[in-house]
Amino acid sequence: MIRDTLTGSRIRERRVIAGLKQADLARQIGISASYLNLIEHNRRRIGGKLLLNIAHVLGVEPSALTEGAEAALIASLREAANDVGKGVAEVERVEEFAGRFPGWAEVLAGAHRRVLSLERTVETLSDRLTHDPQLATSMHEVLSTAAAIRSTASILADDTNISPDWQARFHANIDQDSRRLADSAKALVTYLDANTEETGNASPQEEVDAFLDAQGHGFDGLEAGTQTVDAVLAGAPQLASVAAQHLARQVLGQIEADARAVSRDALAEALTETGMDPVALAQRFGVSVARILRRLAAQPDTQRGLVVSDRAGSLVFRRPVEGFSIPRFGACCPLWPLFQVLMHPGQVLRERVQQQGRRVATFDCFAVAEPVGPAQYNAPQLVHATMLILPVTAPDQSQPPGRPVGSTCRVCPREACAGRREPSILSVGF
């Protein structure tokens, strides 16, 4: 409709961009300027040879005049308008805007994409600078070594009665500490400049994450029983450290055991009968709810996230899903259902949440905490909490919107939150 009726507007905008006067274009295509004026004001339909001639003179494809902006451009403009907020932009006129001003539409869409990229970069860097253990250790070593050099140099400068033997010792200490400082600074710069695809990842957990991402979190050989865990690890260049290989072995062993208990095909068939009901599925297969949650996340061609936390609240496994931000370092939002079930092992929690951020995204979460390993006398029971994350693409407006949660306090925009541990850089800056 709008797409069909704005051909004239697109011709006018393309003519202006090309620097042609209306009379010049009309002369080149063999019509009067007054008729072209009617066309450009969408008062005359146009097609056939005339449209082809105009497109040829303007140096564009005819479809650019009849169909207007690409669907991706329209989607980007809608997304940009939605991110600003309701009522700020006339979303219903986005196709008209893109058709009449294609250049400005591209500029706006490009700026929006750049904003998204910068926000993700800020979130990642803030997460790393605040919580990265290796970075914190490196900085501590640099600062402590510099302090030792400063202290030794101060003694030499202030005390003129030091014996030659002690002066030689102090000089040797300064030489040794300065070498250590140079090595530490070089290692820190190398770490900050490292390209993870070429020089490895910052931590064993990141190596495992990179390995799982490279495989798409899918291991058909383990699922079918035609490949062993050792064979999978042997072909994993992402796992450079012994610690990463140990963590990956645990993850792959869990996937192998889950696949033996509940196959993908059997679970897919059961889903058609029970729907998304982890408790019913667990009863049907005679397995734990946590195992069903892991198998649901492992189904191919699905958009489902999964996080697993130990009793200390540290994430031991993460499978990201679009829109739900999971921090790579430091503490997660304490309001996640994942942490609520840690207090009540065996309880299955189903809750709708809205993760706050640059945009609000809605998810249905299933969470359960279950014991890990055999029971022992007079020993603390180890517990893992598992949470399945399902995106809600079209929330029912008649239903409650869901509990507001964040990613991590450092990048959460919610100001009035009882669980906040530190100020957000989104409100108070760095």
Secondary structure by P-SEA (a helix, b strand, c coil): cccccaaaaaaaaaaaaacccaaaaaaaacccaaaaaaaaacccccccaaaaaaaaaaccccccccccccaaaaaaaaaaaaaaccccccccaaaaaaaacaaaaaaaaaaaaaaaaaaaaaaaaaaaacccaaaaaaaaaaaaaaaaaaaaaaaaaccccccaaaaaaaaaaaaaaaaaaaaaaaaaaaaaaccccccccccaaaaaaaaaaaacccccccccccccaaaaaaaccccccaaaaaaaaaaaaaaaaaaaaccaaaaaaaaaaccccaaaaaaaacccaaaaaaaaaaccccbbbbbbbcccccccbbbbcccbbbbcccccccccccccccccccbbbbbbbbbbccbbbbbbbbbbbbbcccccccbbbbbbbbbbbbbbcccccccccccccccccccccccccccccccccccccc
